[in-house]
Amino acid sequence: MMTGRAQRGGIVMMLLFWVLLMAVGTWWIQGGLEQMWQPNVHLMNTAPDNAPVTLKRNRAGHFEAPGRINGEPVTFLLDTGATYVAVPSELAERLRLEPGRRAWFNTANGRVEGNLTQLEEVALGGIRMSNVQGSISPGMERDTVLLGMSFLNQLAIEIRGGEMVLRLPEP
């Protein structure tokens, strides 16, 4: 026959087991989900200068990675259909980008009017380029910058499986 003290000890141990199991499960799921949605999150901290950059597709099938515009951190979504590096207007204000001449852009959401701009430096991993043509685009969602062909055209691009390798062309 079990005493009250032994019964309480068993309940405490069972409760501790379940709390620990839930904590470990939550930790694992969070890390696992983050890795699926943002597989390139550590890119800026690991890429040496001018080294090829290897990106993995996220769960949505996109190549998304952290980078920098004029030294400020941004999130890039690589978009070979975008002519310029397209910066949402709110982010452009925070980055203090100078709007240039007005222009019309064809987007997935239709035709929009925005401004051209010059980006002093665009960095993705160890790849850095100066004086990249950009656009300030109103109506873009989130703070994600479309890394378009004004940057990507200057690179050798190889896609295989779920990875994209970007490298500076051989001299």
N, C-alpha and C positions, 0 to 999 in steps of 0.2 A: 504494500500500500504506500502511495506517494504522500509525502508530507507537503504542507503548504509552501514551505521554503523551497523545496526541490521543484515544485510545480511552477512557482514564480521564476525560478532560475531558468527553467526550460522555456517559458514564455519569453523571457528577456533574450535568450539566445536565439530563438526563432525570429523574434522581431529584429534583432541585430542582423541576422542572416538576410532577411528580406530587404532591409534598408541598404545593406552593402550590395546586394544583388542589383537593386534598382539604381544605385549610384554608379556602379560599374557599367550597367547597361546603358544608362543615359550618356556617360562619358564615351562609350564606344560608338553609340549611334551618332552623337554630335560630331565626333571626329570622322566617322565614316561618311556621314552626309556632307560635311564640309569638303572632304576630299573629292566626292563625286561632283559637287556643284562648283568648286573652285580648286581644280587640281594644280593650278599654276600659281597659287597664292604666295609661294616663297621664292618666286623667280628673281625679284630685284636683289635679294640678299645673296644669291648663289652664283650669278653669272659674271665671269671675268670680262674685262673690256674686249670688244670686238669678237668675242667667241660666238659660235652659232647658238641660237636660242631654240630649244625644243619645247613646244607647247602640246599639251594634251587636251583633247575635246572634253568639255564638261558634260554633265548628264543631259543637258538640252541639245548637245551636238555642236556647240559653238566653241570657238577658240577665244577665251577671255583671259586676260592677264593684267597684273599690275604694271604700271609704267610711270613715266614722268613727262610732264610738259613744262618747259622752262623751270625745271627743278622741283616742281610741285607734284605730289603723288596723285595719280588718276587711275581709273580702271579702263583698260582698252578692250574693245570687242573688235576682233579683226574682221574687216569687211571688204572683200575684193570688189564689191559692187559700188563702193563709195569712192568718188573721185578724190576727195580731200580727207584730211584728218578732221572729222566733223565733231565740234565741241558744242554741247548744249549751251544755250545762251546764259543760263544762271551760273554754270561752271565757268564760262568765259569771263563773266564779271568778277568772280572770285579769283581767277588767274590773272586778272587785269590785262586781258588781251585787247589790243587796239582793233576796233572794227575798221575794215577797209571798204572798198567799193561794194555796193549792193549787188546781189546776184540771185538768180533763181536756181533752186536745186530740186532734182527729181528724187523723191524718197519713197520708201515702202508705203508711206501714208499719203502719197500724192506730191504735188508740186508746192514748194514753200520758198518764201523769200528770206534771205539771210545776208550775211556779209562775209567777204573773204577776209582772211587775216594771215599774218606771217608768224609762225611759231619759231622762236629763237632756237629751241632745242627740243627734240622728241627722243625719249629713251625707252627702250624695251629690252630688259635684261642688260647685257653688256653692249648692245647695239645703240649707238647714239648718232643722231643726224642733226645738223644745223640748218637753219633757214628752210623749214618745211612749210609748204603752202597748206593752210587750213581754212576751215569755214566755221562761222558761228551760226548755229542752226537753232532757231526757235522751235519750240514744240517737241523737242526730243525728250524722251522719258529718262528718268533717273540721272545719275551723274556719269553714265558710261559714255566714253568717247569712242566714236567709230574710227578705227585705225585704217584709213583708206589708202588708195593707190599712190597718193603723193608721198607717202612713206614706203609702202610695200613695193612699189615699182623699182626702188633702188636696191632691192634685195633679191637673192636667189631663194626661191621658195620650193620646198618639196613636201608633199603630203603623202603619207603612207599609213595605212591603218587608221588609228585614232590620233595620230600625231602630225604636227606641222613643224618642219625644221626651217628656220630662217637664218640666212648667213649673208654676210657682205660678199659681193662678187669677188672672184679672184682678180688681182691686178694684172 
